[in-house]
Amino acid sequence: MGQTLSEPVTAKESASCQNSQFKVGSSCMQGWRVTMEDSHTHILSLPEDQEAAFFAVYDGHGGATVAQHAGNNLHKFIVQRQEYQNGDLATAVREGFLQFDNMMMRDEQMKDEVAGTTAVTVLIKGDQLFCGNAGDSRAVACIKGKDHPLSSDHKPNNPTESMRIKDAGGWVEYNRVNGNLALSRALGDFVFKRNPSKAAEEQMVIALPDIEQRTVTEDWEFVILACDGVWDVITNSEAVGFVRYRLGDRMEPEKICEELMTNCLSPDCQMGGLGCDNMTVILVCFLHGKTWEEYCAKIAATLEPNIEAYTTALKNGLPDDILGDDDDAFLLDTDKPSDNIESVSKINQHIKLDEDVKPEQDVHPVTKIINDIDDDVIENVKQDALKTDEKDDCGGTVEG
């Protein structure tokens, strides 16, 4: 864990953009860290290929130089590859990462740089999505209301990563490369890439990304890209649920990103570093030709009540016009999905998690379930609300 401040910097830098395909929001926050080392990119239409969109989060460490350089340039290296021109976008992403890292290593101003960065990128062209990842930032898709990871974290204690580190002359101590770096793949970090007998893909720390290719269908709702400052605190499923309820209330994507970071921010730095890191989030919403109102209404029609907020409301007492006499009044009505929009909106507007429902400080607000109500009431509400378990096929392939 890096140096921290006595009080967190909670000011957020947010942005948004939209076209007929996507509505995108982003936000970043320094938090408890002494400096802000993250960078991010969202481009709805690449200058070199206006039919392609590019999104990325770069979580810097040891300084912001490499993360900022990647944010400004990595996508250019990918698009300019010959493989990209030939239509082999997966190879273009992989080779683009390696070429960009090699360029920095040979650059007079960059080669002695001690900083490094993770990189999680999403390139979308037509109905094809390519996620490239090196490090422990992460991309997660929401498909038919369910979370689907688009990347895997690269940690030194992963068996394949640990084996490569040791073969290159390094070791893993305290789940860190040589007891220092807490991830095993990154751009930069050249001090870990200097074994002359090993290729770039065989060094202790490598820039080689995993590539996940998916076909985007009408079932795709959104993709979240975020650094580990977020994913260390909440699970993929929790993040997807957090976003969906706010989309159901027609909250703007950048505002959702802000609230997600606020909910992940630790109240102090006594939690082993969890919630004390820089945070960056990008939310990419797939409009599929719909207006924003139509998009949000479609998600709202599939929402079940927010169990945490609902059970808290049962304790505190909702107004009669919202709760009614039946404890199950706001469970999802699959026969009348249009009625759910108004019902879920009512309960979510009345119960504001960030303002009115204040969980104990020592339990994180994203994962806390109110436990001082009658257990039978909570269990009945949870079981009824979580009945639906639809299966879907995402057709993912992985290239390494």
C-alpha positions, 0 to 999 in steps of 0.5 A: 500500500502506498503513502496516504493522506490524512483526509481523502481527496474526494473531488471527482473528474467526470465526463460523458459522451454519446452517439447512436451506439453508446452512452458513456460516463467516466469518473476518477478520484484521487482518494486517500493516495498522495497523488493521482496516478490513473489515466483513462480513455474513451473514444466513440469513434477512432480517428483512424477507424471511425467505425470503431470505439475504444475504451481503456483504464490505466492504473499507474504505480510508481508515478503517473508517467507511463499511465498518461503516456498509455492513455494518449498513445496505446490505441494509436499503436493498435489501430496502426498495426498491419493486422488491424488493417487486415481485419485481425483485431485480436492480434492487433491488440496483442501486438499493439501492447507489446510494440508500445511497451518496446517503444517506451523501453527504447525511448531515451526519455522513457527507458529509465522510467521506474513507473508502470501501469496496468491496462484494460482496454475494450475495442468495439467494431461492429458487433465484435468486442475485443478486451485486452488486459495486462494487470489487475484492472478489470472489465465486466459486461452485464448481459441480460442482467448477469455479470460476465468477466471480460478479463482475468487479474494477473497476480504474481501468485497465479501458478502460470505467472509465478512459474514465469517469474521464477524462470526469469530469475525472480521470486514471489514474496508476499504475493509480490514480484521480488517482494515489490510489485503486486501484479505480474503484467504491466506496461513499463516497470522496466526494471523487471524486464532486463533478463537478456536471455529472455524474450519480452513475453518471458520476463518477470513482468510482461506487457503481453495481454490476454485477449477476450473476443465476444459478439455483442448482441441485444442482450448486452446492457453495459460494460464496466471498466475500472481499476483495482481500487474498485474491484478490491472492494466489491465483486463483479456481481455487486458492481453490476447490480449497483449500476443496474438499479441506478440505470433503472432510475435513469441516472446518468452514467457519469453520476453512477461512476461517481457514486460507485467510487464513493461507495468503495471509498474507505472511511479511514485507512485502517482496512488493509488498504481496501478503499484507499487507492486511486479510483477510475471507472468507465461505464459504457452503455449499449443503446442498440438504437434506443433512446436513453429513456427507452434503454433505462425503461427496458432495464427498469422493467427487469429489476427486482427490488433492492433487497438491502434498501427494501429490508431497511425500509421494512424496519423504518416503515415505508409510506402506505402508498408505497409499501401496502399491506403485503410484504411481497408487494414489490417483488418482480411481476414477470407477467406485468413487466411494465408495472415494475418500472413504476414500482421499482422507481417508487421504492428506489426514489424513496430509499436513497442508499447514499443519504437516508440508509446509513450502514454502520461505518465498519461494514462496507455499504455495498455488501452490507445486508441489514440484519436487525429485522426479523430473519424470516421477513428478510429471507422470504423477500430475498428468496422471492426476489432471486428466483429468476436464474436465466441462462445465456450463451456469450460465445466467448473465446480467449487468445493469449 
